[in-house]
Amino acid sequence: MTTVTQPVIDVRTIAPRERHPLIFGTFDALPIGQSLLLVNDHDPKPLYYQFQAELNGQFDWEYLESGPDVWQVRIGKPLPAATGCGCNAG
């Protein structure tokens, strides 16, 4: 069994102008079905809205910790939705 390491991006020490490009670049490099962990010192809601605008339906967003001092969000690339197997259900 292969163990996949989840990338962790702690943006608390990264210059604000570099944060979103780093996050989107890391997300783009993720294989389908994998996720990254974002660590921040505030609610990254503006980032969520940017993901919605640019990648609507192509990402998962799950708060793992919601402040007040540390916010952790799992951002994932979901597996494609099943479009049907073409088999008869009986």
Buried (B, 14 or more C-beta within 10 A) or exposed (E): EEEEEEBEBEBEEEEEEEBBEEBBEBBEEBEEEBBBBBBBBEBBEEBBEBBEEEBEEEBEBEEEEEEEEBBBBBBBBEEEEEEEEEEEEE
